[in-house]
């Protein structure tokens, strides 16, 4: 996954917007928010934290006019807990998760940018404010990779 993210980050001349999605009160579901709040913005990298209501930010995201949109969210990928996948939105099954009002695949239709989903497999989405150790490790790896590209 990190290699796929690296390929996106090395595309010169393209503006990338990372959008953090999730419920910070449901443990690992807050991983997208955890990551987006720690990304260092610069000329070609932007970040926006939307928590559980991405549909309220459609206009804002489009006004930022990114070339590439990466939606970061906790999701069941069938992978081991604490792992991450980066997929073009077309490869994501059309599911509405219980913490979102609309599926990520459906929401992508509202954007003109190339859309990817950075999905993180949770350990737990029970009520609680802290993300698990395994999810924190992969989240920090993602943050470090994005922030080292200056």
DSSP file (Angstrom, degrees, kcal/mol; ACC not computed):
  #  RESIDUE AA STRUCTURE BP1 BP2  ACC     N-H-->O    O-->H-N    N-H-->O    O-->H-N    TCO  KAPPA ALPHA  PHI   PSI    X-CA   Y-CA   Z-CA
    1    1 A X     >        0   0    0      0, 0.0     4,-2.2     0, 0.0     5,-0.2   0.000 360.0 360.0 360.0 -42.3    0.0    0.0    0.0
    2    2 A X  H  >  +     0   0    0      1,-0.2     4,-2.4     2,-0.2     5,-0.1   0.850 360.0  54.7 -63.0 -32.0    2.7    2.5    0.9
    3    3 A X  H  > S+     0   0    0      2,-0.2     4,-1.9     1,-0.2    -1,-0.2   0.901 107.8  49.7 -65.6 -39.8    4.3    1.9   -2.6
    4    4 A X  H  > S+     0   0    0      2,-0.2     4,-1.5     1,-0.2    -2,-0.2   0.896 112.2  47.3 -65.2 -40.1    0.9    2.8   -4.2
    5    5 A X  H  X S+     0   0    0     -4,-2.2     4,-2.4     1,-0.2    -2,-0.2   0.892 108.5  55.6 -67.1 -39.4    0.7    6.0   -2.1
    6    6 A X  H  X S+     0   0    0     -4,-2.4     4,-1.6     1,-0.2    -2,-0.2   0.891 104.1  54.6 -59.0 -41.0    4.3    6.8   -2.9
    7    7 A X  H  < S+     0   0    0     -4,-1.9     4,-0.3     1,-0.2    -1,-0.2   0.901 110.1  46.2 -61.5 -41.2    3.4    6.7   -6.7
    8    8 A X  H >< S+     0   0    0     -4,-1.5     3,-1.3     1,-0.2    -1,-0.2   0.917 111.3  52.1 -66.7 -42.1    0.6    9.2   -6.2
    9    9 A X  H 3< S+     0   0    0     -4,-2.4    -1,-0.2     1,-0.3    -2,-0.2   0.761 105.2  55.8 -67.4 -24.9    2.8   11.5   -4.1
   10   10 A X  T 3< S+     0   0    0     -4,-1.6     2,-0.9    -5,-0.2    -1,-0.3   0.461  75.3 112.5 -89.4   0.2    5.5   11.6   -6.7
   11   11 A X    X   -     0   0    0     -3,-1.3     3,-1.0    -4,-0.3     2,-0.1  -0.628  64.2-143.7 -74.5 108.3    3.2   12.8   -9.5
   12   12 A X  T 3  S+     0   0    0     -2,-0.9     3,-0.1     1,-0.2    -2,-0.1  -0.407  73.9  21.1 -76.7 149.1    4.6   16.3  -10.1
   13   13 A X  T 3  S+     0   0    0      1,-0.2     2,-0.5    -2,-0.1    -1,-0.2   0.540  95.4 113.0  76.8   7.6    2.3   19.1  -11.0
   14   14 A X    <   -     0   0    0     -3,-1.0     2,-0.5    -5,-0.1    -1,-0.2  -0.948  62.6-134.8-116.9 131.2   -0.8   17.5   -9.5
   15   15 A X        -     0   0    0     -2,-0.5    53,-2.3    50,-0.2    52,-2.1  -0.705  20.8-160.3 -85.0 127.9   -2.6   18.8   -6.5
   16   16 A X  E     -ab  45  68A   0     28,-3.3    30,-2.8    -2,-0.5     2,-0.5  -0.924   5.1-164.6-112.3 130.1   -3.5   16.1   -4.0
   17   17 A X  E     -ab  46  69A   0     51,-2.7    53,-2.9    -2,-0.5     2,-0.5  -0.970   5.1-158.0-116.0 121.9   -6.2   16.6   -1.3
   18   18 A X  E     -ab  47  70A   0     28,-2.6    30,-2.2    -2,-0.5     2,-0.5  -0.866   8.8-162.3 -97.4 127.0   -6.3   14.1    1.6
   19   19 A X  E     -ab  48  71A   0     51,-2.9    53,-3.2    -2,-0.5     2,-0.6  -0.949   8.2-145.9-117.0 119.3   -9.8   14.0    3.3
   20   20 A X  E     -ab  49  72A   0     28,-2.6    30,-2.7    -2,-0.5    31,-1.2  -0.745  21.3-178.4 -89.1 120.7  -10.0   12.5    6.8
   21   21 A X  E     +a   51   0A   0     51,-2.6    11,-0.6    -2,-0.6    53,-0.4  -0.908  25.3  81.8-118.1 142.4  -13.3   10.6    7.4
   22   22 A X        -     0   0    0     29,-1.8     2,-0.7    -2,-0.4     8,-0.2  -0.740  69.5 -83.4 148.6 169.1  -14.5    8.9   10.5
   23   23 A X    >   -     0   0    0      6,-0.3     3,-1.9    -2,-0.2     7,-0.2  -0.905  26.2-161.1-105.8 109.6  -16.0    9.0   13.9
   24   24 A X  T 3  S+     0   0    0     -2,-0.7     3,-0.3     1,-0.3     6,-0.1   0.566  89.4  62.4 -69.6  -7.5  -13.5    9.9   16.6
   25   25 A X  T 3  S+     0   0    0      1,-0.2   103,-2.2     4,-0.1    -1,-0.3   0.339  92.8  66.1 -97.4   6.2  -15.8    8.5   19.3
   26   26 A X  B X  S-f  128   0B   0     -3,-1.9     3,-2.4     1,-0.3    -1,-0.2  -0.425  98.4-123.9-125.8  57.4  -15.6    4.9   17.8
   27   27 A X  G >  S+     0   0    0    101,-3.1     3,-2.2    -3,-0.3    -1,-0.3  -0.107  94.0  17.6  43.6-114.5  -12.0    4.0   18.3
   28   28 A X  G >  S+     0   0    0     96,-2.1     3,-2.0     1,-0.3    -1,-0.3   0.661 110.2  77.7 -65.7 -16.5  -10.3    3.0   15.0
   29   29 A X  G <  S+     0   0    0     -3,-2.4     3,-0.4     1,-0.3    45,-0.4   0.699  87.0  64.4 -63.8 -15.8  -13.1    4.7   13.0
   30   30 A X  G <> S+     0   0    0     -3,-2.2     4,-2.6    -8,-0.2    -1,-0.3   0.369  71.1 100.8 -85.3   4.8  -11.2    7.9   13.9
   31   31 A X  H <> S+     0   0    0     -3,-2.0     4,-2.5     1,-0.2     5,-0.2   0.885  78.3  52.7 -60.4 -41.0   -8.1    6.8   11.9
   32   32 A X  H  > S+     0   0    0    -11,-0.6     4,-2.5    -3,-0.4    -1,-0.2   0.896 112.7  44.8 -61.8 -39.6   -8.9    9.0    8.9
   33   33 A X  H  > S+     0   0    0    -12,-0.3     4,-2.2    -4,-0.2    -2,-0.2   0.904 110.4  54.9 -68.9 -42.9   -9.3   12.1   11.2
   34   34 A X  H  < S+     0   0    0     -4,-2.6     4,-0.3     1,-0.2    -2,-0.2   0.919 113.7  42.1 -55.0 -46.1   -6.1   11.2   13.1
   35   35 A X  H >X S+     0   0    0     -4,-2.5     3,-1.9     1,-0.2     4,-0.5   0.954 112.8  50.3 -69.4 -50.6   -4.2   11.1    9.8
   36   36 A X  H >< S+     0   0    0     -4,-2.5     3,-0.8     1,-0.3    -1,-0.2   0.834 106.0  57.1 -61.9 -31.6   -5.7   14.2    8.2
   37   37 A X  T 3< S+     0   0    0     -4,-2.2    -1,-0.3     1,-0.2    -2,-0.2   0.613 109.7  46.3 -72.6 -10.5   -5.1   16.3   11.3
   38   38 A X  T <4 S+     0   0    0     -3,-1.9     2,-0.4    -4,-0.3    -1,-0.2   0.367  82.7 111.0-114.2   2.6   -1.4   15.5   11.1
   39   39 A X    <<  -     0   0    0     -3,-0.8     2,-0.7    -4,-0.5     8,-0.1  -0.640  65.4-133.2 -79.5 133.5   -0.6   16.1    7.4
   40   40 A X        -     0   0    0     -2,-0.4     2,-0.1   103,-0.2    -2,-0.1  -0.786  23.0-136.5 -88.1 118.0    1.5   19.1    6.8
   41   41 A X        +     0   0    0     -2,-0.7     2,-0.3     6,-0.1     5,-0.2  -0.431  34.7 154.3 -75.0 148.3    0.0   21.2    4.0
   42   42 A X  B >   -C   45   0A   0      3,-2.4     3,-0.7    -2,-0.1   108,-0.0  -0.865  58.6 -59.4-155.7-170.8    2.1   22.6    1.2
   43   43 A X  T 3  S+     0   0    0      1,-0.3    -2,-0.0    -2,-0.3     3,-0.0   0.862 132.5  20.7 -49.4 -49.9    1.8   23.7   -2.4
   44   44 A X  T 3  S+     0   0    0    -29,-0.1   -28,-3.3     1,-0.1     2,-0.5   0.424 116.4  71.2-103.9   1.0    0.6   20.4   -3.9
   45   45 A X  E <   +aC  16  42A   0     -3,-0.7    -3,-2.4   -30,-0.2     2,-0.3  -0.974  55.5 169.8-123.3 123.8   -0.7   18.7   -0.7
   46   46 A X  E     -a   17   0A   0    -30,-2.8   -28,-2.6    -2,-0.5     2,-0.3  -0.856  13.2-157.6-124.6 163.9   -3.8   19.8    1.1
   47   47 A X  E     -a   18   0A   0     -2,-0.3     2,-0.3   -30,-0.2   -28,-0.2  -0.995   8.8-178.4-143.4 148.6   -5.9   18.2    3.8
   48   48 A X  E     -a   19   0A   0    -30,-2.2   -28,-2.6    -2,-0.3     2,-0.6  -0.980  16.2-148.3-146.8 131.7   -9.4   18.5    5.1
   49   49 A X  E     +a   20   0A   0     -2,-0.3   -28,-0.2   -30,-0.2   -16,-0.1  -0.909  25.0 162.5-103.9 121.2  -11.0   16.8    8.0
   50   50 A X  E >   -     0   0A   0    -30,-2.7     3,-1.8    -2,-0.6   -29,-0.2   0.490  22.1-164.5-115.2  -7.5  -14.7   16.0    7.5
   51   51 A X  E 3   -a   21   0A   0    -31,-1.2   -29,-1.8     1,-0.2     3,-0.2  -0.358  69.4 -19.3  53.3-123.6  -15.4   13.4   10.2
   52   52 A X  T 3  S+     0   0    0    -31,-0.2    49,-0.6     1,-0.2    -1,-0.2   0.374 128.4  67.9 -97.8   6.2  -18.7   11.6    9.5
   53   53 A X    X   +     0   0    0     -3,-1.8     3,-1.6     1,-0.2     4,-0.3  -0.398  43.4 148.5-126.8  59.3  -20.3   14.1    7.2
   54   54 A X  G >  S+     0   0    0      1,-0.3     3,-2.2    -3,-0.2     4,-0.2   0.827  70.8  69.4 -59.3 -31.2  -18.4   14.3    3.9
   55   55 A X  G >  S+     0   0    0      1,-0.3     3,-0.7    -3,-0.2    -1,-0.3   0.770  93.2  57.9 -60.9 -23.8  -21.6   15.1    2.1
   56   56 A X  G <  S+     0   0    0     -3,-1.6    -1,-0.3     1,-0.2     4,-0.2   0.554 105.5  51.4 -79.6  -7.6  -21.6   18.5    3.8
   57   57 A X  G <> S+     0   0    0     -3,-2.2     4,-3.0    -4,-0.3     5,-0.3   0.258  72.4 106.4-113.2  10.1  -18.1   19.2    2.2
   58   58 A X  H <> S+     0   0    0     -3,-0.7     4,-2.4    -4,-0.2     5,-0.2   0.933  85.5  44.5 -56.5 -49.1  -18.8   18.5   -1.4
   59   59 A X  H  > S+     0   0    0     -4,-0.2     4,-2.2     2,-0.2    -1,-0.2   0.910 114.0  49.8 -62.2 -43.7  -18.8   22.1   -2.4
   60   60 A X  H  > S+     0   0    0      2,-0.2     4,-1.3    -4,-0.2    -2,-0.2   0.929 111.6  48.3 -61.6 -46.7  -15.7   22.9   -0.3
   61   61 A X  H >X>S+     0   0    0     -4,-3.0     5,-0.6     1,-0.2     3,-0.6   0.933 113.2  47.2 -61.6 -46.5  -13.7   20.0   -1.8
   62   62 A X  H ><5S+     0   0    0     -4,-2.4     3,-0.9    -5,-0.3    -1,-0.2   0.849 107.3  57.1 -64.7 -33.3  -14.6   20.9   -5.4
   63   63 A X  H 3<5S+     0   0    0     -4,-2.2    -1,-0.2     1,-0.2    -2,-0.2   0.778 100.3  58.1 -69.0 -24.6  -13.7   24.6   -4.7
   64   64 A X  H <<5S-     0   0    0     -4,-1.3    -1,-0.2    -3,-0.6    -2,-0.2   0.645  98.5-149.3 -77.1 -14.7  -10.2   23.4   -3.7
   65   65 A X  T <<5 -     0   0    0     -3,-0.9   -50,-0.2    -4,-0.5    -3,-0.1   0.869  20.6-174.3  52.2  52.6  -10.0   21.9   -7.2
   66   66 A X      < -     0   0    0     -5,-0.6   -50,-0.2     1,-0.1     3,-0.1  -0.423  27.2-148.8 -74.4 153.3   -7.7   19.0   -6.5
   67   67 A X  S    S+     0   0    0    -52,-2.1    47,-2.4     1,-0.3     2,-0.4   0.815  91.1  29.7 -82.1 -36.3   -6.4   16.8   -9.3
   68   68 A X  E    S-bd  16 114A   0    -53,-2.3   -51,-2.7    45,-0.2     2,-0.5  -0.989  70.6-163.2-127.8 132.2   -6.3   13.8   -7.0
   69   69 A X  E     -bd  17 115A   0     45,-3.2    47,-2.9    -2,-0.4     2,-0.6  -0.972   3.0-167.9-117.6 122.3   -8.6   13.2   -4.0
   70   70 A X  E     -bd  18 116A   0    -53,-2.9   -51,-2.9    -2,-0.5     2,-0.6  -0.938   6.6-158.5-114.5 111.7   -7.7   10.6   -1.4
   71   71 A X  E     -bd  19 117A   0     45,-2.9    47,-2.9    -2,-0.6     2,-0.6  -0.804   9.2-156.3 -90.6 117.5  -10.5    9.7    1.0
   72   72 A X  E     +bd  20 118A   0    -53,-3.2   -51,-2.6    -2,-0.6     2,-0.3  -0.844  28.6 147.9-100.4 122.0   -9.0    8.3    4.2
   73   73 A X  E     - d   0 119A   0     45,-2.3    47,-2.1    -2,-0.6     2,-0.4  -0.997  50.6-109.5-153.5 151.9  -11.3    6.1    6.2
   74   74 A X  E     + d   0 120A   0    -45,-0.4     2,-0.3   -53,-0.4    47,-0.2  -0.697  52.5 158.7 -76.9 130.8  -11.5    3.0    8.4
   75   75 A X        -     0   0    0     45,-2.1     2,-1.0    -2,-0.4    47,-0.2  -0.996  49.9-101.6-156.3 154.7  -13.1    0.2    6.5
   76   76 A X        +     0   0    0     -2,-0.3    45,-0.1     1,-0.2    -2,-0.0  -0.680  44.0 161.9 -80.2 105.6  -13.5   -3.6    6.5
   77   77 A X        -     0   0    0     -2,-1.0    -1,-0.2     2,-0.1     3,-0.1   0.468  56.1-114.9-100.9  -5.6  -11.1   -4.6    3.7
   78   78 A X  S    S+     0   0    0      1,-0.3     2,-0.1    -3,-0.1    -2,-0.1   0.538  79.6 122.3  79.7   5.9  -10.8   -8.2    4.8
   79   79 A X  S    S-     0   0    0      1,-0.2    -1,-0.3     4,-0.1    -2,-0.1  -0.426  76.2 -74.0 -92.2 169.9   -7.2   -7.6    5.6
   80   80 A X    >   -     0   0    0     -2,-0.1     3,-1.5     1,-0.1    41,-0.2  -0.356  65.2 -87.1 -61.5 145.5   -5.4   -8.1    8.9
   81   81 A X  T 3  S+     0   0    0      1,-0.3    41,-0.2    -3,-0.1    42,-0.1  -0.251 115.4  28.2 -54.2 137.5   -6.2   -5.5   11.5
   82   82 A X  T 3  S+     0   0    0     39,-2.7    -1,-0.3     1,-0.3     2,-0.2   0.538  94.4 119.3  87.2   7.4   -4.0   -2.5   11.3
   83   83 A X    <   -     0   0    0     -3,-1.5    38,-2.8    38,-0.2    -1,-0.3  -0.642  47.7-150.0-101.0 164.7   -3.3   -2.9    7.5
   84   84 A X  E     -E  120   0A   0     36,-0.2     2,-0.3    -2,-0.2    36,-0.2  -0.959   8.0-165.0-135.0 150.6   -4.1   -0.3    4.8
   85   85 A X  E     -E  119   0A   0     34,-2.4    34,-2.3    -2,-0.3     2,-0.5  -0.982  10.4-150.8-132.7 146.9   -5.1   -0.4    1.2
   86   86 A X  E     +E  118   0A   0     -2,-0.3     2,-0.4    32,-0.2    32,-0.2  -0.976  28.4 169.2-117.8 117.7   -5.1    2.3   -1.5
   87   87 A X  E     -E  117   0A   0     30,-2.5    30,-3.1    -2,-0.5     2,-0.1  -0.958  40.6-110.1-130.0 143.6   -7.7    1.7   -4.2
   88   88 A X  E >   -E  116   0A   0     -2,-0.4     3,-2.4    28,-0.2     4,-0.3  -0.493  42.7-113.4 -62.1 145.7   -9.2    3.7   -7.0
   89   89 A X  G >  S+     0   0    0     26,-2.3     3,-1.5     1,-0.3    -1,-0.1   0.779 113.9  68.0 -57.6 -27.8  -12.8    4.4   -6.0
   90   90 A X  G 3  S+     0   0    0     25,-0.3    -1,-0.3     1,-0.3    26,-0.1   0.746  96.9  54.4 -64.1 -22.1  -14.1    2.1   -8.8
   91   91 A X  G <  S+     0   0    0     -3,-2.4     2,-0.5     2,-0.1    -1,-0.3   0.440  87.0  97.6 -92.2   0.1  -12.7   -0.9   -7.0
   92   92 A X  S <  S-     0   0    0     -3,-1.5    -3,-0.0    -4,-0.3     0, 0.0  -0.761  80.4-116.9 -92.2 130.6  -14.5   -0.2   -3.7
   93   93 A X        -     0   0    0     -2,-0.5     2,-1.7     1,-0.1    12,-0.3  -0.296  32.6-105.8 -61.1 150.3  -17.7   -2.1   -3.2
   94   94 A X        +     0   0    0     11,-0.1     2,-0.4    10,-0.1    -1,-0.1  -0.580  66.0 145.1 -83.5  82.5  -20.8    0.1   -2.9
   95   95 A X        -     0   0    0     -2,-1.7     2,-0.6     7,-0.1     9,-0.5  -0.930  44.2-144.7-121.0 143.5  -21.4   -0.2    0.8
   96   96 A X        -     0   0    0     -2,-0.4     2,-0.1     7,-0.2     7,-0.1  -0.946  24.2-144.8-103.6 118.0  -22.7    2.4    3.2
   97   97 A X    >   -     0   0    0     -2,-0.6     3,-2.1     5,-0.2     5,-0.0  -0.470  23.0-111.2 -82.5 156.1  -21.0    2.0    6.6
   98   98 A X  T 3  S+     0   0    0      1,-0.3    -1,-0.1    -2,-0.1    -2,-0.0   0.644 115.9  53.5 -66.2 -13.2  -22.9    2.6    9.7
   99   99 A X  T 3  S+     0   0    0    -73,-0.0     2,-0.3   -76,-0.0    -1,-0.3   0.450 103.5  66.5 -98.4   0.1  -20.9    5.7   10.6
  100  100 A X    <   -     0   0    0     -3,-2.1   -47,-0.1     1,-0.1     3,-0.1  -0.893  65.7-148.2-121.9 151.4  -21.5    7.4    7.2
  101  101 A X  S    S+     0   0    0    -49,-0.6     2,-0.3    -2,-0.3    -1,-0.1   0.641  88.1  26.2 -88.5 -16.0  -24.7    8.7    5.6
  102  102 A X  S    S-     0   0    0     -7,-0.1    -5,-0.2    -5,-0.0    -1,-0.2  -0.990  89.2-102.4-145.6 148.7  -23.6    7.9    2.1
  103  103 A X     >  -     0   0    0     -2,-0.3     4,-2.2    -7,-0.1    -7,-0.2  -0.396  26.2-126.6 -72.1 151.0  -21.2    5.3    0.6
  104  104 A X  H  > S+     0   0    0     -9,-0.5     4,-1.5     1,-0.2    -1,-0.1   0.851 110.3  55.8 -65.9 -34.1  -17.8    6.5   -0.5
  105  105 A X  H  4 S+     0   0    0    -10,-0.3     4,-0.5   -12,-0.3    -1,-0.2   0.920 110.5  44.4 -64.8 -42.1  -18.3    5.1   -4.0
  106  106 A X  H >4 S+     0   0    0      1,-0.2     3,-1.1     2,-0.2     4,-0.2   0.884 110.2  54.5 -68.3 -38.3  -21.5    7.1   -4.4
  107  107 A X  H >< S+     0   0    0     -4,-2.2     3,-1.9     1,-0.2    -1,-0.2   0.822  95.6  68.5 -66.2 -29.5  -20.0   10.3   -3.0
  108  108 A X  G >< S+     0   0    0     -4,-1.5     3,-1.7     1,-0.3    -1,-0.2   0.768  84.8  70.8 -61.9 -25.3  -17.1   10.1   -5.5
  109  109 A X  G <  S+     0   0    0     -3,-1.1    -1,-0.3    -4,-0.5    -2,-0.2   0.706  90.5  61.4 -64.3 -18.3  -19.6   10.8   -8.3
  110  110 A X  G <  S+     0   0    0     -3,-1.9     2,-0.3    -4,-0.2    -1,-0.3   0.488  94.5  77.5 -86.7  -2.9  -19.8   14.4   -7.0
  111  111 A X    <   -     0   0    0     -3,-1.7     4,-0.1    -4,-0.2   -42,-0.0  -0.823  60.3-156.8-112.4 147.5  -16.1   15.1   -7.6
  112  112 A X  S    S+     0   0    0     -2,-0.3    -1,-0.1     2,-0.1     3,-0.1   0.635  70.9  92.0 -90.7 -16.3  -14.3   16.0  -10.8
  113  113 A X  S    S-     0   0    0      1,-0.1     2,-0.4   -45,-0.1   -45,-0.2  -0.253  93.5 -93.2 -73.6 162.6  -10.9   14.8   -9.4
  114  114 A X  E     -d   68   0A   0    -47,-2.4   -45,-3.2   -48,-0.0     2,-0.4  -0.689  52.2-145.8 -71.3 125.5   -9.4   11.3   -9.7
  115  115 A X  E     +d   69   0A   0     -2,-0.4   -26,-2.3   -47,-0.2     2,-0.3  -0.855  22.6 177.0-112.2 132.1  -10.7    9.6   -6.4
  116  116 A X  E     -dE  70  88A   0    -47,-2.9   -45,-2.9    -2,-0.4     2,-0.5  -0.908  20.9-139.8-123.0 153.8   -8.9    7.0   -4.3
  117  117 A X  E     -dE  71  87A   0    -30,-3.1   -30,-2.5    -2,-0.3     2,-0.9  -0.975   5.6-161.0-113.3 124.3   -9.9    5.4   -1.0
  118  118 A X  E     -dE  72  86A   0    -47,-2.9   -45,-2.3    -2,-0.5     2,-0.4  -0.876  22.8-168.6-101.7  97.9   -7.2    4.9    1.6
  119  119 A X  E     -dE  73  85A   0    -34,-2.3   -34,-2.4    -2,-0.9     2,-0.5  -0.752  11.7-160.8 -98.4 133.2   -8.9    2.2    3.7
  120  120 A X  E     -dE  74  84A   0    -47,-2.1   -45,-2.1    -2,-0.4     2,-0.5  -0.951  19.3-130.0-115.4 123.5   -7.6    1.1    7.1
  121  121 A X        -     0   0    0    -38,-2.8   -39,-2.7    -2,-0.5   -38,-0.2  -0.584  30.2-137.0 -73.0 120.6   -8.7   -2.2    8.6
  122  122 A X        -     0   0    0     -2,-0.5     3,-0.1   -47,-0.2   -39,-0.1  -0.344  19.4-157.6 -78.0 158.3   -9.8   -1.6   12.2
  123  123 A X  S    S-     0   0    0      1,-0.4     2,-0.3   -42,-0.1    -1,-0.1   0.774  85.7  -2.9 -89.4 -44.6   -9.1   -3.6   15.2
  124  124 A X        -     0   0    0      2,-0.1   -96,-2.1   -98,-0.1    -1,-0.4  -0.994  43.8-174.1-150.5 140.2  -12.2   -2.2   17.0
  125  125 A X        +     0   0    0     -2,-0.3   -98,-0.1   -98,-0.2     3,-0.1  -0.045  49.2 129.8-120.7  29.5  -15.0    0.3   16.2
  126  126 A X  S    S-     0   0    0      1,-0.2   -97,-0.2  -100,-0.0     2,-0.1  -0.298  75.3 -71.9 -71.3 166.0  -16.5    0.1   19.7
  127  127 A X  S    S+     0   0    0   -101,-0.2  -101,-0.3  -100,-0.1     2,-0.2  -0.394  86.3 103.3 -63.5 137.0  -17.2    3.3   21.5
  128  128 A X  B     -f   26   0B   0   -103,-2.2  -101,-3.1    -3,-0.1     0, 0.0  -0.715  66.0-121.5 156.8 154.7  -14.0    4.9   22.8
  129  129 A X  S    S+     0   0    0     -2,-0.2     2,-0.4  -103,-0.2  -103,-0.1   0.559  81.7  80.5 -97.3  -8.8  -11.8    7.8   21.9
  130  130 A X  S    S-     0   0    0   -105,-0.1     2,-0.2     0, 0.0  -102,-0.2  -0.824  70.6-132.8-106.3 137.6   -8.4    6.1   21.3
  131  131 A X        -     0   0    0     -2,-0.4  -104,-0.1  -104,-0.2    -6,-0.1  -0.537  37.6 -97.3 -80.1 154.0   -7.3    4.3   18.2
  132  132 A X     >  -     0   0    0     -8,-0.2     4,-2.5    -2,-0.2     5,-0.2  -0.169  29.0-109.2 -70.0 162.6   -5.7    0.9   18.6
  133  133 A X  H  > S+     0   0    0      1,-0.2     4,-2.1     2,-0.2     5,-0.1   0.910 117.4  49.2 -57.5 -47.1   -2.0    0.3   18.7
  134  134 A X  H  > S+     0   0    0      1,-0.2     4,-1.8     2,-0.2    -1,-0.2   0.892 113.3  45.7 -64.6 -40.3   -2.0   -1.5   15.3
  135  135 A X  H  > S+     0   0    0      1,-0.2     4,-2.3     2,-0.2    -1,-0.2   0.860 110.4  54.5 -71.3 -34.8   -4.0    1.2   13.6
  136  136 A X  H  X S+     0   0    0     -4,-2.5     4,-2.5     2,-0.2    -2,-0.2   0.897 106.2  53.3 -64.2 -39.2   -1.9    3.9   15.1
  137  137 A X  H  X S+     0   0    0     -4,-2.1     4,-1.9     2,-0.2    -2,-0.2   0.961 113.3  40.6 -60.7 -52.7    1.3    2.3   13.7
  138  138 A X  H  X S+     0   0    0     -4,-1.8     4,-2.1     1,-0.2    -1,-0.2   0.872 114.2  54.5 -67.0 -34.8    0.0    2.2   10.1
  139  139 A X  H  X S+     0   0    0     -4,-2.3     4,-2.5     1,-0.2    -1,-0.2   0.919 108.6  47.9 -62.7 -43.6   -1.5    5.6   10.5
  140  140 A X  H  X S+     0   0    0     -4,-2.5     4,-2.7     2,-0.2    -1,-0.2   0.855 109.0  54.1 -66.9 -34.7    1.8    7.1   11.6
  141  141 A X  H  X S+     0   0    0     -4,-1.9     4,-2.1     2,-0.2    -1,-0.2   0.916 110.6  46.9 -63.0 -42.1    3.5    5.3    8.6
  142  142 A X  H  X S+     0   0    0     -4,-2.1     4,-2.5     2,-0.2     5,-0.2   0.934 112.6  49.0 -64.2 -47.2    1.1    7.0    6.3
  143  143 A X  H  X S+     0   0    0     -4,-2.5     4,-2.8     1,-0.2     5,-0.2   0.925 111.6  49.4 -58.3 -46.6    1.6   10.4    7.9
  144  144 A X  H  X S+     0   0    0     -4,-2.7     4,-1.6     1,-0.2    -1,-0.2   0.892 110.8  49.9 -62.4 -40.2    5.4   10.1    7.8
  145  145 A X  H  X S+     0   0    0     -4,-2.1     4,-0.7     2,-0.2    -1,-0.2   0.930 114.5  43.7 -64.8 -45.5    5.3    9.1    4.1
  146  146 A X  H >< S+     0   0    0     -4,-2.5     3,-0.7     1,-0.2    -2,-0.2   0.925 116.1  47.3 -65.6 -43.9    3.0   12.0    3.1
  147  147 A X  H 3< S+     0   0    0     -4,-2.8    -1,-0.2     1,-0.2    -2,-0.2   0.714 102.6  62.1 -75.3 -20.7    4.9   14.5    5.3
  148  148 A X  H 3< S+     0   0    0     -4,-1.6     2,-1.6    -5,-0.2    -1,-0.2   0.719  83.9  85.4 -76.9 -18.6    8.4   13.5    4.0
  149  149 A X    <<        0   0    0     -3,-0.7    -1,-0.1    -4,-0.7    -4,-0.0  -0.633 360.0 360.0 -82.4  84.9    7.5   14.5    0.5
  150  150 A X              0   0    0     -2,-1.6    -1,-0.2  -108,-0.0    -2,-0.1   0.392 360.0 360.0-116.6 360.0    8.3   18.2    0.6
